[in-house]
Amino acid sequence: MPTQTQPATPLREFTQRLSSTPRGARLARRLTRYHLDGWGIPYDSELSDSVEAIVAELAANAVTHGRVPGRDFELRLTCHAHTLRVEVSDTLAERRPPQEPERPAPEGESGRGLVIVAALAKEWGVVGRDIGKTVWADVTAPGR
């Protein structure tokens, strides 16, 4: 009888719905630091700083560009072997980020978020959901 391959289960996982407000985005950042520290990734380590920056940018985009009044956004963190995945889901499917983020003008006041995500993540992307979309980013977690 052939053996079936089981999907890899996360070593660690955290999921939380948050209000689509600046306060919710700030809480997403703080919860990320807290859970990473609990998973053995210390505060102020390079990995913790990178993941926090990604969460900050994706959560800010969710509450700014993906907000639907009365609907929350969701933060999901998973750690598989050597990869930390950040997923931020919102309920507005119509506004999707560009495949290739363009560098903003030096004097521009916005548009740097996805450039930062692309620079810090091993890879990132967008997938649709029944309601809305999920923007995800994978970060290499050395020695995990």
Disulfide bonds with the S-S distance in Angstrom:
none
